[in-house]
């Protein structure tokens, strides 16, 4: 039981989210990536993780809050691509829905350059893999809780 608990407990959802965001940035060839959770009923979107280079040179965190992109994600269930226009502060943005049955709608996004159809396809495939990884992590967390309950109620050893 102890070995199962140890092996199932080694994956932390927060650490996984960070690694997935860093990998999305690397896959897209940008310094920026993250996850946004959407509540479609309230039409609200909230960044749940942002990966940015030190100092956030494009001021992307501020752009996420002020640009209206979160409202656009809240109203969408499909991929969102916004063109890069540095003259008006548009960094270039691409977000793909993460297919997952265990939580509200989530998008993985990348930003910081112009994106094309190929980038959209690649991020969509990455979003599917990320959704499976996050669901697996959620399943492992649930298994740990169940195993702890089993261990707590097992009969005493003679």
N, C-alpha and C positions, 0 to 999 in steps of 0.2 A: 504494500500500500504506500509506504514511504517513497519508494522509487517512482511509482506512478505520479504521486503528488509532485515530486520534485521535477520530473520531466514535463508534466503538464503546466506547471507554474512558471517555467522559464520564459514564457512569451508574455510580455506586457503589452497591452493594447496601445498605451501612450507611446512606448518605444517603437512599436510596429508602425504606428501612424507617422512618426517622424522619419523612420527609414523609408517608408513608402513615398513620402513627400520628397525626400532627398533624391530618391531613385527616379521619380517622375521628372524632377528638374534635370537630372543627368540625361534621361532618355530624350527629353525635348531640347537639350542643349541650351538651357537657360539657368539662371541662378535662382529663379523663383518658382515655387509650387506650393500646393496646400490642398486642404479639404474644406468644403463648405457644406453644412447641414441645412436642409431646407424643410420647412414646415409648410406643405402645400395648402393646408386649410387656412392658415393665417397669412399665407403668402409672405413669409419671412425667411430670410436666409442669414446664417451666422457662420463666420469663419471659425472652424474648430481647430485648425492648425495652419500656420504659415511658416514656410521655409524661405528665408531671404538671406542674401549675402550680408556680411557684417556692415553695419551702417545703413542698410537699405537704400542704396544709391538712387534707385528709381522712386523712392518714397511710395512703394507699392501698398504698404499697410494703410497709409492715409488714402491712397487712391481707391482701395477696396471699400473703405468706409464712405467715401464722398462721391464716387463716380456714378452710382446707380447700378453697377454691375450686380450687386447682391439682389436688388429688386428684379433684375432681368432673370437671374438664376431662380428666384422664388417663383416666377411665373412660367418657367420652362421645365420641360421634362426631357429635352433633347440637348445635344451638344450646342454650346454657345461659343462663337468665335468673334472676337472684336479686333479690328485692324489696328496696327501700330501707327501712331502719328505723334512723333516726339514733339512736334511744334505746338501741340495743344495738350501735351502731357499724357497721351494715350500710350501705354507701354506695349500693347499687343497682349491679347488674352485668349486662352482657349480652355474650356471646361467641358468635361465629359461626365455623364451620369455614371455613378458606381452602382452596378446591379447587386443589391443585397436585400434579403427578405427580413433581416432582423432589426432594422431601424428605419427611420424616415429617410426620405430621399437625400442622397449625398452626391456631391460632385467632387471630382479631383480636377484641379486646375493647374495650369502652367502659365507663366507670363514673362514678358521681357523682350520679345522679338515678334516679327511678323510670322504668322503660321499659315500653312497651306493644307490642302486636302490630305496629303500624306501624313502630316502631323496629326490631323484630326483622327485618321484611321489608327495610327499608332497609339495615341492617347486613349482611344476607345478600347483597344485591346488591353492596354495597361489597366484601365479602369475595371475591366472584367477580372483581371488577375488580382487587383487590389481588393475588390469586393469579396472574392473567394478567400483571400488571406485574412481579411478582417472578420468574415464569418467564422473561419476556422479558429481564430483567436478567441472570438466570443464563445464558440463551442467548447474550447479548452477551459476557459474560465468557468463555464457552467459545469463541466465535468469535475473540476477541482472542488467546487462547492458541494457537489453531490458526493464525491469521495470523502471529503471532510465529514459530511453527515454520516456516511457509512462507518467511518473510523470512530466517530463519537458514540455510535450506538451499537458497536459490535460487542459481543459478549466478552466478559473478562477472561483472560487466559488463566488456566489453573496453575 
